[in-house]
């Protein structure tokens, strides 16, 4: 009988690992440090702020229309004009 390597001993001796289909793979950090992080943040903020005010108002109005049509919504209901 062939013995499998001890999972816990292997895990304690190395860096973070992800198990995927009975194989181990090294995981990489999801963050960036240094000047690259600052430039990525700046570009993201510029993209968010570049959306025109009219577009934001249009999206909010569309969302309110959809949510008002939901018969199971919480809170006060709008009265229907008859």
C-alpha angles and dihedrals in degrees: 000000000000114000121223119230115263108262096207095049091049091047094051094050099053140043127274114315136189121213114224123171094335092310129104122228130185113250122218124216116261095218134082125212135196130026093335090062091053093051092047090050092049093051091048093051091048090053092051094047093046092072107106118242091238090057092051091049091048091052092048092050090050091050092049091050092052094045092048089057092057107102092198097054120133126242132031116344123227115244118245116237111236 
